[in-house]
């Protein structure tokens, strides 16, 4: 099956710092999403980004499908950005597989 | 607002006692998914429904079953819960690729299952 790897596994930032999270996948995919899981377990949609670049406020994402990776950029981080960030890929229709996540802790 | 709803948010059951978790959606999406997420792990797909067609993941234990009586509702049945089945259970929906140019998933808040 497809392998989905995220790095780094853990990240500690000072408030205001920038960061880049990476998602590598081992096979071609139809779809890629980035999620933020809050402390209560809710998965919040950040980006649907099978290819290209998107921006939403302080967050942006880039997927290079031909090279099988995606990057999530967080600028001017805030304490509310803390939590776990997951990428999920869809190698076959309606089958999604998650990476192991990046746990982000933003300190005031 | 259109959404995915899961009830209950917290469920406690006894070892071996059947339990049912429910999910409903107002998005009118074709596809509904169930994931299991254990502590400090990634969500793992158990199965999904495309309309009434059930699609099981190869490594999903037989102890887990699902029902989708209509477009809006989907149930997860655990026939004989073991201690290892304690986890967060997440329901998600999406349109499918044949009906939409994209297949974005939307998740409910999850049900946290405790097995005593």
Contacts between the chains, C-beta under 8 A, distances in Angstrom:
chain1	res1	chain2	res2	distance
A	30	B	97	6.8
A	30	B	103	7.0
A	31	B	102	7.3
A	31	B	103	5.3
A	31	B	104	7.7
A	33	B	104	6.6
A	33	B	105	6.3
A	35	B	107	7.7
A	40	B	109	7.2
A	41	B	37	7.6
A	41	B	88	5.3
A	41	B	90	7.8
A	41	B	109	7.0
A	41	B	110	4.7
A	41	B	112	7.0
A	42	B	107	7.1
A	42	B	109	5.1
A	42	B	110	6.9
A	43	B	43	7.5
A	43	B	90	6.8
A	43	B	92	8.0
A	43	B	107	4.2
A	45	B	104	6.9
A	45	B	105	7.7
A	45	B	106	6.6
A	45	B	107	7.9
A	48	B	102	6.1
A	48	B	104	4.3
A	50	B	102	7.9
A	86	B	42	6.3
A	86	B	43	7.4
A	88	B	43	7.9
A	88	B	105	7.2
A	90	B	103	6.4
A	93	B	96	6.7
A	93	B	97	5.4
A	93	B	103	7.5
A	94	B	31	5.2
A	94	B	33	7.8
A	94	B	48	5.5
A	94	B	50	5.9
A	94	B	55	7.0
A	94	B	94	7.2
A	94	B	96	5.9
A	94	B	97	7.8
A	94	B	103	7.1
A	95	B	45	6.6
A	95	B	48	7.4
A	95	B	55	7.9
A	95	B	57	7.9
A	96	B	33	7.2
A	96	B	45	6.1
A	96	B	105	6.3
A	97	B	45	6.9
A	98	B	42	4.0
A	98	B	43	5.1
A	98	B	44	7.4
A	99	B	42	6.4
A	100	B	41	7.6
A	100	B	42	5.3
A	101	B	42	5.7
